[in-house]
Amino acid sequence: MGALGRRLKRRLPGAWQGPAILAAVLLASAAFALLLLAHGRAGLVPQAQAWSATVAGLLGAQGLHGLLVLVLAAWLLARSRAALLAPRQRASFDNAALLWHGSMVHGLVVSWAPQVVAWWVGR
């Protein structure tokens, strides 16, 4: 993650850090909203079936990851506005990037695992 942080620091000068972080948070929130919409449109009712409850549990875990990413993004925006997000003080950025990437992988698993399992069971 250190190498990624250094590359982003070179590509995103101080003036662009805040808008880039905000855009990333908005995109992640939109992706989570699409997951919730897909769950609702599929007609899955967590109270009725164990499969629906499993998918709802995965969505809840993804929502928790999203909330943590929002908190860290607010922290990064505050540090960026205070000019404390510098290459020598990048621990906050690297930790946020680690959580961000982990959350994105979790989101991919949440969105694809139910589809793959349903396909595998239905074969």
Secondary structure, DSSP 8 states (H G I E B T S, - for coil): -HHHHHHHHHHS-HHHHHHHHHHHHHHHHHHHHHHHHHHHHTT--TTT-HHHHHHHHHHHHHHHHHHHHHHHHHHHHHHHHTT---GGG-HHHHHHHHHHHHHHHHHHHHHHHHHHHHHHHH-
